[in-house]
Amino acid sequence: MGNRLECGATTASELLFISAAMNSEVNSVARKILLVEDDAAVRQSIKLLLNIDRHTVTEAANGLEALHLFTGSRYDLVITDYLMPGMLGDELARNIKNIAPAQPILMVTAYFEKLVDDGRPADAVLAKPLSIDDLRRAMAWPTN
């Protein structure tokens, strides 16, 4: 009896994180986002951050799946990991830019140093680990 919060697999630390994130500045423009990340736990974490701002997130576990999803729908933003098996994020970004040259692409990576050269196909690169504020700042450029 009484008030009880049922969280399923959500831990207390995740609830504190979500609460803190929801109290920070929220992006008022919800976007349709294709999120490409081979690590399921990282993908779910980024999706959680995006859902806080009410973005609609379509998930892909690899580049080939992402290309299939991309050709069947329109997205306001593609967020992709760099180091993935089968197709690196920069190859995915080049393929997407060949289909839709104006498509905004944000690459997130733990290998930031490898992507700071001028030849990168993504419009912006964000280093992992990332916070909700990092993600919001990086996502602000397509609307400017």
Secondary structure, DSSP 8 states (H G I E B T S, - for coil): -------TT--HHHHHHHHHHHHS---SS--EEEEE-S-HHHHHHHHHHHHHTT-EEEEESSHHHHHHHHHTS--SEEEEESS-SSS-HHHHHHHHHHH-TT--EEEEES-GGGG-STT--SSEEEESS--HHHHHHHHHGGG-
